[in-house]
Amino acid sequence: MFKILVSDKLEKEGLDILTAEPGFTVDCKFGVPADELKKIIKDYDALIVRSGTQVTAQVIAGADKLKVIGRAGVGLDNVDLPAATKKGVVVLNTPAGNTTSTAEHTMSLIMALSRNIPQAVASLKGGKWERSKFTGIELYGKTLGIIGLGRIGTTVAKMAQAFGMITIGYDPFLSAEIAAKNAIRLVELDEIYRTADTITVHIPKTEETTGMIGEQQIALMKKTARLINCARGGIIDEKALAKALAEKRIAGAALDVYNAEPPDFNGPLFKLDNCVTTPHLGASTSEAQVNVAVEIAQAVRDALLGRGIRNAANFPSLSAQDYKAIEPYLDLAERMGKFAGQLVRGRVKEVKVTYSGVVTQQKVAPVTMALAKGLLTPVLGETVNTVNAMNMVKDRGINIQEIISNQEGEYVNLVSVDVVSDKETFGVWGTLTGNHQPRIVKINNVYVETVPAGHMLFINNNDKPGIVGAIGTILAAAGINIAGITLGREDQQGVAVSVVNVDSQIPEPVLVQLKQTKNILFAKTIKV
């Protein structure tokens, strides 16, 4: 007998799957208050939520029987994943449920914008017959630039190709071979901005992608270009977009998502005739709601019945004892992956992970998965987790090689990673201190010792006097406190590495100032 609590509204098709299973008892208590959830959760084997229920560490702590948490949707920000993992609770989500819905809405906005449909409807209902005013453009033969080629971006490409559009795309974690199979030509971002007739974004909102399409990028676009966003608000700088639309520097934009939701309806975007707006409808189809309900119900059912785990966000196969032993290495590997993923230049083709020392006594496959998750996270955000990371890497044509070394090395335990792209090989070594704290100890050929945590500044510089002082002076003037700094060099008077831990994010103008400092060759902010 298994008891399942459904605390957010779930479509009937999903509930029917659960109630039809012999031995399952399903209780629907929608909108149950947090205090009550803490009290009643102890009686349940599974919990199914959407975005309304907050599954906190306190809730999980009282879940003595809980085996599965199912999230009917993609995001897991309302579930305390570390607490669930430590408790031995499998956390599942539904990453594919709204793919078709969002892709279709993207195409709807492309069509609406290209043929001036919303404006024409409003004009006609206003009693006007203005055919010549609403002359549009055809999609056939036009170039669609797709930023982000995951499930949704790739589906949009297939739909656009049916209209006779030429599809080009940018995704640093997709191989040219996989893209070519989907009739997509991989290009760099600047080429998309310069050449595409329509540009659509399908990437998560992260620190890296927030504001990535701003004044500078819009200035590269053709005057006839049209910009679409059905992904996340904030990826496109709304002020820069409104200004460009008002000045007719691009032909139009269509938005389904906004910086704030609901947005400020007095904002300029809602007053512009060449901006089509919808209220975050990407996943708002009856089919999408049914899809995620069915998908999560099937996944929870199968997990409870021992039929396999799908779309898990943690490590159900490890015992509590094994997890405790390997947890520090999981943390180290994910941080190393994030570090390398933000610094490697070019399109990633291969990743080689070598384990040596004490870590080889553990099951290292989950560590490799954690590293893959970290590597993809800066680009893919919440869509990647520790279980699906390896499949996502494979889908993008990236080869991961796992090596166990029995040779004695410089460190008691060591994880070394070489990320091979079409431009370079970026190497990073990581280890654990005596109290199991993660450290990066080598970057490419330069020995360092830095804590991979929080906001960081990575610098390549000529090995000349005054660099540390210049960095400190610029950051101090900007009110940014340095938490730690480490230096290393391959040889005297050569190129050195400086890694700075700071207490807050470094603004772009400050980074520009650092880049312009004498003897600084490269500077980039990262977050781990």
LUMMIMI-816822 format. One record per residue (C-alpha): residue number from 1; residue in three letters; x, y, z. Coordinates in steps of 0.25 Angstrom, whole numbers, plus 2048, in hexadecimal, padded with zeros to 3 digits. Layout:
LUMMIMI-816822
(atom NUM; ala; (X; Y; Z));
...
//
This chain:
LUMMIMI-816822
(atom 1; met; (800; 800; 800));
(atom 2; phe; (805; 80E; 7FC));
(atom 3; lys; (7FF; 81B; 800));
(atom 4; ile; (801; 827; 7F7));
(atom 5; leu; (7FE; 835; 7FA));
(atom 6; val; (7FB; 83F; 7EF));
(atom 7; ser; (7FC; 84D; 7F5));
(atom 8; asp; (7FA; 855; 7E8));
(atom 9; lys; (7EF; 854; 7DD));
(atom 10; leu; (7F3; 848; 7D4));
(atom 11; glu; (7EB; 845; 7C7));
(atom 12; lys; (7E1; 839; 7C8));
(atom 13; glu; (7E9; 831; 7BE));
(atom 14; gly; (7F5; 831; 7C7));
(atom 15; leu; (7EC; 82E; 7D4));
(atom 16; asp; (7E5; 822; 7CC));
(atom 17; ile; (7F3; 81B; 7CA));
(atom 18; leu; (7F6; 81B; 7D9));
(atom 19; thr; (7E8; 818; 7DE));
(atom 20; ala; (7E7; 80C; 7D4));
(atom 21; glu; (7F3; 805; 7DA));
(atom 22; pro; (7F0; 7FB; 7E4));
(atom 23; gly; (7F5; 7FE; 7F2));
(atom 24; phe; (7F6; 80D; 7EF));
(atom 25; thr; (7EE; 817; 7F8));
(atom 26; val; (7EE; 825; 7F2));
(atom 27; asp; (7EA; 831; 7FB));
(atom 28; cys; (7E8; 83E; 7F4));
(atom 29; lys; (7EA; 84A; 7FE));
(atom 30; phe; (7EC; 856; 7F5));
(atom 31; gly; (7F3; 862; 7FB));
(atom 32; val; (7F5; 85B; 808));
(atom 33; pro; (7FC; 865; 812));
(atom 34; ala; (80B; 863; 815));
(atom 35; asp; (809; 861; 824));
(atom 36; glu; (7FE; 856; 821));
(atom 37; leu; (807; 850; 816));
(atom 38; lys; (812; 84E; 820));
(atom 39; lys; (809; 846; 829));
(atom 40; ile; (802; 83D; 81F));
(atom 41; ile; (80E; 83A; 816));
(atom 42; lys; (813; 82F; 81F));
(atom 43; asp; (807; 826; 81A));
(atom 44; tyr; (80B; 827; 80B));
(atom 45; asp; (814; 81F; 802));
(atom 46; ala; (813; 829; 7F7));
(atom 47; leu; (810; 838; 7F5));
(atom 48; ile; (80C; 83E; 7E8));
(atom 49; val; (80D; 84D; 7E7));
(atom 50; arg; (80D; 858; 7DC));
(atom 51; ser; (813; 866; 7DF));
(atom 52; gly; (80A; 869; 7EB));
(atom 53; thr; (80E; 860; 7F6));
(atom 54; gln; (81C; 863; 7FC));
(atom 55; val; (823; 856; 800));
(atom 56; thr; (82C; 85C; 80A));
(atom 57; ala; (837; 854; 812));
(atom 58; gln; (82D; 855; 81E));
(atom 59; val; (823; 84E; 816));
(atom 60; ile; (82C; 843; 811));
(atom 61; ala; (832; 842; 820));
(atom 62; gly; (824; 83D; 824));
(atom 63; ala; (822; 834; 818));
(atom 64; asp; (826; 826; 81F));
(atom 65; lys; (81F; 81E; 814));
(atom 66; leu; (821; 827; 808));
(atom 67; lys; (828; 820; 7FC));
(atom 68; val; (825; 829; 7F0));
(atom 69; ile; (822; 838; 7EE));
(atom 70; gly; (81C; 83A; 7E0));
(atom 71; arg; (81C; 848; 7DA));
(atom 72; ala; (812; 84A; 7CE));
(atom 73; gly; (81B; 854; 7C7));
(atom 74; val; (82A; 857; 7C4));
(atom 75; gly; (82E; 860; 7CF));
(atom 76; leu; (832; 85B; 7DD));
(atom 77; asp; (834; 868; 7E4));
(atom 78; asn; (829; 864; 7EE));
(atom 79; val; (82F; 857; 7F2));
(atom 80; asp; (83B; 856; 7FB));
(atom 81; leu; (843; 84D; 7F3));
(atom 82; pro; (84F; 84B; 7FC));
(atom 83; ala; (846; 848; 808));
(atom 84; ala; (83E; 83E; 800));
(atom 85; thr; (84B; 837; 7FB));
(atom 86; lys; (850; 836; 809));
(atom 87; lys; (843; 830; 80E));
(atom 88; gly; (843; 826; 802));
(atom 89; val; (837; 82C; 7FB));
(atom 90; val; (837; 82B; 7EC));
(atom 91; val; (833; 838; 7E5));
(atom 92; leu; (82D; 838; 7D7));
(atom 93; asn; (829; 842; 7CD));
(atom 94; thr; (823; 843; 7BF));
(atom 95; pro; (82D; 84A; 7B6));
(atom 96; ala; (826; 846; 7A9));
(atom 97; gly; (817; 849; 7AC));
(atom 98; asn; (816; 857; 7A6));
(atom 99; thr; (820; 856; 79B));
(atom 100; thr; (815; 855; 790));
(atom 101; ser; (80D; 860; 796));
(atom 102; thr; (818; 86A; 798));
(atom 103; ala; (81D; 867; 78A));
(atom 104; glu; (810; 869; 784));
(atom 105; his; (80E; 876; 78B));
(atom 106; thr; (81B; 87B; 786));
(atom 107; met; (817; 878; 778));
(atom 108; ser; (809; 87F; 77B));
(atom 109; leu; (811; 88C; 77F));
(atom 110; ile; (81A; 88B; 773));
(atom 111; met; (80D; 88A; 76A));
(atom 112; ala; (806; 895; 771));
(atom 113; leu; (811; 89E; 771));
(atom 114; ser; (815; 89C; 762));
(atom 115; arg; (806; 89E; 75E));
(atom 116; asn; (802; 8A9; 767));
(atom 117; ile; (7F7; 8A0; 76C));
(atom 118; pro; (7F4; 8A6; 77A));
(atom 119; gln; (7F4; 8B5; 774));
(atom 120; ala; (7EB; 8B1; 769));
(atom 121; val; (7E1; 8AA; 772));
(atom 122; ala; (7E1; 8B7; 77B));
(atom 123; ser; (7DF; 8C0; 76F));
(atom 124; leu; (7D4; 8B8; 769));
(atom 125; lys; (7CC; 8B7; 776));
(atom 126; gly; (7CE; 8C6; 777));
(atom 127; gly; (7C6; 8C7; 76A));
(atom 128; lys; (7D1; 8CA; 760));
(atom 129; trp; (7D5; 8C3; 753));
(atom 130; glu; (7E4; 8C5; 752));
(atom 131; arg; (7EA; 8BA; 749));
(atom 132; ser; (7F6; 8C2; 744));
(atom 133; lys; (7FA; 8C6; 752));
(atom 134; phe; (7FC; 8B8; 756));
(atom 135; thr; (804; 8B2; 74B));
(atom 136; gly; (80D; 8A7; 751));
(atom 137; ile; (819; 89E; 74D));
(atom 138; glu; (81A; 890; 749));
(atom 139; leu; (822; 886; 751));
(atom 140; tyr; (826; 87D; 745));
(atom 141; gly; (834; 87F; 742));
(atom 142; lys; (837; 888; 74E));
(atom 143; thr; (842; 884; 759));
(atom 144; leu; (83E; 881; 767));
(atom 145; gly; (849; 882; 771));
(atom 146; ile; (846; 879; 77D));
(atom 147; ile; (84E; 87C; 78A));
(atom 148; gly; (84E; 86F; 792));
(atom 149; leu; (84C; 862; 78C));
(atom 150; gly; (846; 859; 796));
(atom 151; arg; (839; 852; 795));
(atom 152; ile; (830; 85E; 792));
(atom 153; gly; (83B; 865; 789));
(atom 154; thr; (83C; 859; 781));
(atom 155; thr; (82D; 857; 780));
(atom 156; val; (82C; 866; 77B));
(atom 157; ala; (836; 863; 771));
(atom 158; lys; (82E; 857; 76B));
(atom 159; met; (821; 85F; 76B));
(atom 160; ala; (828; 86B; 764));
(atom 161; gln; (82E; 862; 75A));
(atom 162; ala; (820; 85E; 756));
(atom 163; phe; (81E; 86C; 752));
(atom 164; gly; (82A; 86C; 749));
(atom 165; met; (833; 874; 753));
(atom 166; ile; (842; 873; 753));
(atom 167; thr; (846; 86F; 762));
(atom 168; ile; (853; 873; 768));
(atom 169; gly; (856; 872; 777));
(atom 170; tyr; (85F; 874; 783));
(atom 171; asp; (861; 86A; 78E));
(atom 172; pro; (86F; 868; 793));
(atom 173; phe; (86C; 85A; 798));
(atom 174; leu; (866; 855; 78B));
(atom 175; ser; (870; 84E; 781));
(atom 176; ala; (86F; 853; 772));
(atom 177; glu; (86C; 844; 76E));
(atom 178; ile; (85F; 844; 777));
(atom 179; ala; (85B; 851; 772));
(atom 180; ala; (85D; 84D; 764));
(atom 181; lys; (854; 841; 766));
(atom 182; asn; (849; 84B; 76A));
(atom 183; ala; (84C; 854; 75E));
(atom 184; ile; (852; 85F; 767));
(atom 185; arg; (85F; 866; 763));
(atom 186; leu; (866; 86A; 770));
(atom 187; val; (86C; 878; 770));
(atom 188; glu; (871; 882; 77B));
(atom 189; leu; (868; 88B; 781));
(atom 190; asp; (86C; 897; 779));
(atom 191; glu; (869; 891; 76C));
(atom 192; ile; (85B; 88E; 771));
(atom 193; tyr; (859; 89D; 775));
(atom 194; arg; (85F; 8A2; 768));
(atom 195; thr; (858; 898; 75E));
(atom 196; ala; (84B; 892; 764));
(atom 197; asp; (83E; 898; 75F));
(atom 198; thr; (837; 892; 76C));
(atom 199; ile; (83E; 88F; 779));
(atom 200; thr; (838; 887; 784));
(atom 201; val; (83E; 883; 791));
(atom 202; his; (83D; 876; 798));
(atom 203; ile; (846; 876; 7A4));
(atom 204; pro; (845; 877; 7B3));
(atom 205; lys; (847; 883; 7BB));
(atom 206; thr; (854; 883; 7C2));
(atom 207; glu; (85E; 88D; 7C6));
(atom 208; glu; (865; 88B; 7B9));
(atom 209; thr; (858; 88D; 7B0));
(atom 210; thr; (852; 898; 7B8));
(atom 211; gly; (852; 8A4; 7AF));
(atom 212; met; (85A; 89D; 7A4));
(atom 213; ile; (852; 8A4; 799));
(atom 214; gly; (853; 8B2; 79C));
(atom 215; glu; (857; 8BF; 795));
(atom 216; gln; (864; 8BA; 78F));
(atom 217; gln; (85E; 8AD; 789));
(atom 218; ile; (851; 8B4; 784));
(atom 219; ala; (85A; 8BE; 77D));
(atom 220; leu; (860; 8B2; 774));
(atom 221; met; (852; 8AE; 76F));
(atom 222; lys; (84C; 8B2; 762));
(atom 223; lys; (841; 8BC; 762));
(atom 224; thr; (838; 8B1; 75D));
(atom 225; ala; (83B; 8A8; 768));
(atom 226; arg; (830; 8A3; 772));
(atom 227; leu; (833; 89E; 780));
(atom 228; ile; (82C; 893; 788));
(atom 229; asn; (82C; 88F; 796));
(atom 230; cys; (824; 883; 79C));
(atom 231; ala; (82F; 87F; 7A5));
(atom 232; arg; (831; 887; 7B1));
(atom 233; gly; (830; 896; 7B4));
(atom 234; gly; (83C; 89E; 7B6));
(atom 235; ile; (844; 897; 7AB));
(atom 236; ile; (841; 8A3; 7A2));
(atom 237; asp; (844; 8B1; 7A8));
(atom 238; glu; (836; 8B7; 7A8));
(atom 239; lys; (83A; 8C5; 7A8));
(atom 240; ala; (844; 8C3; 79C));
(atom 241; leu; (839; 8BB; 795));
(atom 242; ala; (82F; 8C6; 797));
(atom 243; lys; (838; 8D1; 792));
(atom 244; ala; (83C; 8C9; 786));
(atom 245; leu; (82E; 8C6; 782));
(atom 246; ala; (82A; 8D5; 784));
(atom 247; glu; (835; 8DA; 77B));
(atom 248; lys; (831; 8CF; 771));
(atom 249; arg; (840; 8C9; 772));
(atom 250; ile; (839; 8BB; 771));
(atom 251; ala; (82C; 8B8; 76B));
(atom 252; gly; (825; 8B2; 777));
(atom 253; ala; (825; 8A9; 783));
(atom 254; ala; (81C; 89F; 789));
(atom 255; leu; (81D; 89B; 798));
(atom 256; asp; (816; 891; 7A1));
(atom 257; val; (81F; 893; 7AD));
(atom 258; tyr; (823; 89F; 7B5));
(atom 259; asn; (82D; 8A4; 7BF));
(atom 260; ala; (822; 8A5; 7C9));
(atom 261; glu; (815; 89D; 7C8));
(atom 262; pro; (80B; 8A3; 7C8));
(atom 263; pro; (812; 8AE; 7C1));
(atom 264; asp; (810; 8BD; 7C2));
(atom 265; phe; (805; 8BF; 7B7));
(atom 266; asn; (809; 8CE; 7B6));
(atom 267; gly; (817; 8CA; 7B1));
(atom 268; pro; (81B; 8CE; 7A3));
(atom 269; leu; (81A; 8C0; 79D));
(atom 270; phe; (80B; 8C0; 79F));
(atom 271; lys; (809; 8CD; 798));
(atom 272; leu; (811; 8C9; 78B));
(atom 273; asp; (80A; 8C4; 77F));
(atom 274; asn; (815; 8BC; 77A));
(atom 275; cys; (816; 8B4; 787));
(atom 276; val; (80D; 8A8; 789));
(atom 277; thr; (80A; 8A3; 797));
(atom 278; thr; (804; 897; 79E));
(atom 279; pro; (803; 894; 7AD));
(atom 280; his; (80D; 888; 7AE));
(atom 281; leu; (804; 87E; 7A6));
(atom 282; gly; (810; 875; 7A2));
(atom 283; ala; (80B; 869; 7AA));
(atom 284; ser; (7FD; 86D; 7AB));
(atom 285; thr; (7F6; 863; 7A3));
(atom 286; ser; (7ED; 858; 7A8));
(atom 287; glu; (7F6; 84E; 7A1));
(atom 288; ala; (802; 853; 7A8));
(atom 289; gln; (7FB; 852; 7B6));
(atom 290; val; (7F6; 844; 7B3));
(atom 291; asn; (804; 840; 7AE));
(atom 292; val; (80B; 845; 7BB));
(atom 293; ala; (800; 83E; 7C3));
(atom 294; val; (801; 831; 7BC));
(atom 295; glu; (811; 831; 7BB));
(atom 296; ile; (812; 834; 7CA));
(atom 297; ala; (808; 82A; 7CE));
(atom 298; gln; (80E; 81F; 7C6));
(atom 299; ala; (81C; 822; 7CC));
(atom 300; val; (817; 822; 7DA));
(atom 301; arg; (810; 815; 7D8));
(atom 302; asp; (81C; 80E; 7D2));
(atom 303; ala; (825; 813; 7DC));
(atom 304; leu; (81C; 80E; 7E8));
(atom 305; leu; (81B; 801; 7E1));
(atom 306; gly; (829; 7FF; 7DE));
(atom 307; arg; (828; 800; 7CF));
(atom 308; gly; (833; 80A; 7CD));
(atom 309; ile; (836; 819; 7CF));
(atom 310; arg; (833; 823; 7C4));
(atom 311; asn; (837; 832; 7C5));
(atom 312; ala; (83D; 831; 7D3));
(atom 313; ala; (844; 83D; 7D8));
(atom 314; asn; (84C; 836; 7E2));
(atom 315; phe; (853; 828; 7E5));
(atom 316; pro; (849; 81E; 7EA));
(atom 317; ser; (852; 812; 7E7));
(atom 318; leu; (85C; 816; 7F2));
(atom 319; ser; (85A; 811; 800));
(atom 320; ala; (85A; 81B; 80B));
(atom 321; gln; (868; 816; 80F));
(atom 322; asp; (86E; 817; 801));
(atom 323; tyr; (868; 825; 7FF));
(atom 324; lys; (86E; 82A; 80B));
(atom 325; ala; (87C; 825; 807));
(atom 326; ile; (87B; 82B; 7F9));
(atom 327; glu; (873; 838; 7FB));
(atom 328; pro; (880; 840; 7FD));
(atom 329; tyr; (885; 83B; 7EF));
(atom 330; leu; (877; 83E; 7E9));
(atom 331; asp; (878; 84D; 7EE));
(atom 332; leu; (886; 84E; 7E9));
(atom 333; ala; (884; 848; 7DB));
(atom 334; glu; (877; 851; 7D9));
(atom 335; arg; (87F; 85E; 7DD));
(atom 336; met; (88B; 85A; 7D4));
(atom 337; gly; (881; 858; 7C8));
(atom 338; lys; (87A; 865; 7CA));
(atom 339; phe; (888; 86C; 7CB));
(atom 340; ala; (88D; 865; 7BE));
(atom 341; gly; (880; 867; 7B7));
(atom 342; gln; (881; 876; 7B9));
(atom 343; leu; (88F; 877; 7B5));
(atom 344; val; (891; 86E; 7A9));
(atom 345; arg; (891; 875; 79C));
(atom 346; gly; (88B; 86F; 78F));
(atom 347; arg; (881; 863; 78D));
(atom 348; val; (883; 858; 797));
(atom 349; lys; (886; 84A; 790));
(atom 350; glu; (88C; 841; 79B));
(atom 351; val; (88E; 841; 7AA));
(atom 352; lys; (898; 838; 7B0));
(atom 353; val; (897; 835; 7BF));
(atom 354; thr; (8A2; 82E; 7C7));
(atom 355; tyr; (8A1; 829; 7D5));
(atom 356; ser; (8AD; 826; 7DE));
(atom 357; gly; (8AF; 823; 7EC));
(atom 358; val; (8A5; 821; 7F7));
(atom 359; val; (899; 824; 7EE));
(atom 360; thr; (89B; 818; 7E6));
(atom 361; gln; (896; 810; 7F1));
(atom 362; gln; (888; 816; 7EF));
(atom 363; lys; (87E; 814; 7E4));
(atom 364; val; (883; 81F; 7DB));
(atom 365; ala; (878; 81E; 7D0));
(atom 366; pro; (86F; 828; 7D8));
(atom 367; val; (87B; 831; 7DA));
(atom 368; thr; (87C; 832; 7CB));
(atom 369; met; (86D; 835; 7CA));
(atom 370; ala; (86F; 840; 7D4));
(atom 371; leu; (87A; 846; 7CC));
(atom 372; ala; (872; 845; 7BF));
(atom 373; lys; (867; 84C; 7C6));
(atom 374; gly; (870; 857; 7CA));
(atom 375; leu; (876; 858; 7BC));
(atom 376; leu; (868; 85A; 7B6));
(atom 377; thr; (861; 862; 7C1));
(atom 378; pro; (867; 870; 7BC));
(atom 379; val; (860; 86E; 7AF));
(atom 380; leu; (854; 865; 7B2));
(atom 381; gly; (850; 86A; 7C0));
(atom 382; glu; (846; 862; 7C7));
(atom 383; thr; (843; 859; 7BB));
(atom 384; val; (84F; 850; 7BE));
(atom 385; asn; (850; 848; 7CB));
(atom 386; thr; (85A; 83E; 7D0));
(atom 387; val; (853; 832; 7CA));
(atom 388; asn; (84F; 838; 7BC));
(atom 389; ala; (85D; 83F; 7BA));
(atom 390; met; (864; 833; 7B4));
(atom 391; asn; (858; 831; 7AA));
(atom 392; met; (858; 840; 7A7));
(atom 393; val; (867; 83F; 7A4));
(atom 394; lys; (866; 834; 79B));
(atom 395; asp; (85A; 83A; 794));
(atom 396; arg; (863; 846; 791));
(atom 397; gly; (86E; 83D; 78B));
(atom 398; ile; (878; 83F; 796));
(atom 399; asn; (880; 833; 79A));
(atom 400; ile; (883; 831; 7A9));
(atom 401; gln; (88F; 828; 7AC));
(atom 402; glu; (890; 823; 7BB));
(atom 403; ile; (89E; 81E; 7BF));
(atom 404; ile; (8A2; 817; 7CC));
(atom 405; ser; (8B1; 819; 7CF));
(atom 406; asn; (8B8; 810; 7D8));
(atom 407; gln; (8C5; 818; 7D8));
(atom 408; glu; (8C9; 820; 7E4));
(atom 409; gly; (8C8; 82F; 7E2));
(atom 410; glu; (8CB; 83C; 7E9));
(atom 411; tyr; (8BD; 83C; 7F1));
(atom 412; val; (8B7; 831; 7FA));
(atom 413; asn; (8AA; 833; 7F1));
(atom 414; leu; (8A9; 83A; 7E4));
(atom 415; val; (89F; 83C; 7D9));
(atom 416; ser; (8A5; 842; 7CC));
(atom 417; val; (89D; 847; 7C1));
(atom 418; asp; (8A1; 84A; 7B2));
(atom 419; val; (896; 851; 7AA));
(atom 420; val; (899; 850; 79C));
(atom 421; ser; (893; 85A; 792));
(atom 422; asp; (895; 85E; 784));
(atom 423; lys; (89E; 86A; 789));
(atom 424; glu; (8A5; 864; 795));
(atom 425; thr; (8A7; 85A; 7A0));
(atom 426; phe; (8A4; 860; 7AD));
(atom 427; gly; (8A9; 858; 7B9));
(atom 428; val; (8A5; 859; 7C8));
(atom 429; trp; (8A9; 851; 7D4));
(atom 430; gly; (8A1; 84F; 7E0));
(atom 431; thr; (8A3; 849; 7EE));
(atom 432; leu; (89D; 849; 7FC));
(atom 433; thr; (8A4; 84F; 808));
(atom 434; gly; (8A5; 847; 815));
(atom 435; asn; (897; 84B; 81A));
(atom 436; his; (891; 848; 80C));
(atom 437; gln; (891; 856; 807));
(atom 438; pro; (892; 858; 7F7));
(atom 439; arg; (89E; 85E; 7F1));
(atom 440; ile; (8A3; 861; 7E3));
(atom 441; val; (8B2; 85E; 7E3));
(atom 442; lys; (8B6; 860; 7D5));
(atom 443; ile; (8B1; 867; 7C8));
(atom 444; asn; (8B7; 863; 7BB));
(atom 445; asn; (8C6; 862; 7BE));
(atom 446; val; (8C5; 86C; 7CA));
(atom 447; tyr; (8C5; 867; 7D9));
(atom 448; val; (8BB; 86F; 7E1));
(atom 449; glu; (8B3; 86D; 7EE));
(atom 450; thr; (8A5; 873; 7ED));
(atom 451; val; (898; 871; 7F3));
(atom 452; pro; (88D; 86E; 7E8));
(atom 453; ala; (882; 876; 7EE));
(atom 454; gly; (879; 882; 7EC));
(atom 455; his; (87D; 88D; 7E3));
(atom 456; met; (88B; 88C; 7DD));
(atom 457; leu; (894; 894; 7D4));
(atom 458; phe; (89D; 88C; 7CB));
(atom 459; ile; (8A9; 894; 7C5));
(atom 460; asn; (8B5; 891; 7BB));
(atom 461; asn; (8BF; 89B; 7BC));
(atom 462; asn; (8CE; 89E; 7B9));
(atom 463; asp; (8D6; 89A; 7C5));
(atom 464; lys; (8DA; 8A9; 7C8));
(atom 465; pro; (8DA; 8B0; 7D5));
(atom 466; gly; (8CE; 8B8; 7D9));
(atom 467; ile; (8C3; 8AF; 7D4));
(atom 468; val; (8BD; 8AB; 7E2));
(atom 469; gly; (8BE; 8BA; 7E6));
(atom 470; ala; (8B6; 8BE; 7DA));
(atom 471; ile; (8AB; 8B4; 7DC));
(atom 472; gly; (8AA; 8B7; 7EA));
(atom 473; thr; (8A9; 8C6; 7E7));
(atom 474; ile; (89E; 8C4; 7DC));
(atom 475; leu; (896; 8BB; 7E5));
(atom 476; ala; (897; 8C4; 7F1));
(atom 477; ala; (893; 8D0; 7E9));
(atom 478; ala; (886; 8C9; 7E5));
(atom 479; gly; (883; 8C4; 7F3));
(atom 480; ile; (886; 8B6; 7F1));
(atom 481; asn; (88C; 8AE; 7FC));
(atom 482; ile; (897; 8A4; 7F9));
(atom 483; ala; (895; 897; 800));
(atom 484; gly; (8A1; 890; 7FB));
(atom 485; ile; (8AC; 891; 7F0));
(atom 486; thr; (8B5; 886; 7EB));
(atom 487; leu; (8C0; 888; 7E1));
(atom 488; gly; (8C8; 87E; 7D8));
(atom 489; arg; (8D2; 87E; 7CC));
(atom 490; glu; (8D7; 874; 7C3));
(atom 491; asp; (8E5; 87A; 7C3));
(atom 492; gln; (8EB; 887; 7C7));
(atom 493; gln; (8E7; 893; 7BE));
(atom 494; gly; (8DD; 88B; 7B6));
(atom 495; val; (8CE; 88B; 7B7));
(atom 496; ala; (8C8; 88A; 7C5));
(atom 497; val; (8BB; 886; 7CA));
(atom 498; ser; (8B3; 88E; 7D5));
(atom 499; val; (8A7; 889; 7DB));
(atom 500; val; (89F; 892; 7E4));
(atom 501; asn; (893; 88F; 7ED));
(atom 502; val; (88A; 89B; 7F0));
(atom 503; asp; (87E; 89D; 7F9));
(atom 504; ser; (875; 8A2; 7EE));
(atom 505; gln; (873; 8A3; 7DF));
(atom 506; ile; (87C; 8AB; 7D7));
(atom 507; pro; (875; 8B5; 7CE));
(atom 508; glu; (878; 8B5; 7BF));
(atom 509; pro; (87E; 8C3; 7BF));
(atom 510; val; (888; 8BE; 7CA));
(atom 511; leu; (88C; 8B2; 7C2));
(atom 512; val; (88E; 8BB; 7B6));
(atom 513; gln; (897; 8C4; 7BE));
(atom 514; leu; (89F; 8B7; 7C3));
(atom 515; lys; (8A0; 8B2; 7B4));
(atom 516; gln; (8A6; 8C0; 7B0));
(atom 517; thr; (8B1; 8BF; 7BB));
(atom 518; lys; (8BF; 8BE; 7B7));
(atom 519; asn; (8C5; 8B0; 7B6));
(atom 520; ile; (8B7; 8AA; 7B8));
(atom 521; leu; (8B5; 8A1; 7AC));
(atom 522; phe; (8A7; 89A; 7B0));
(atom 523; ala; (89D; 89C; 7BB));
(atom 524; lys; (88F; 896; 7BD));
(atom 525; thr; (886; 895; 7C9));
(atom 526; ile; (880; 887; 7CC));
(atom 527; lys; (877; 882; 7D7));
(atom 528; val; (878; 874; 7DD));
//
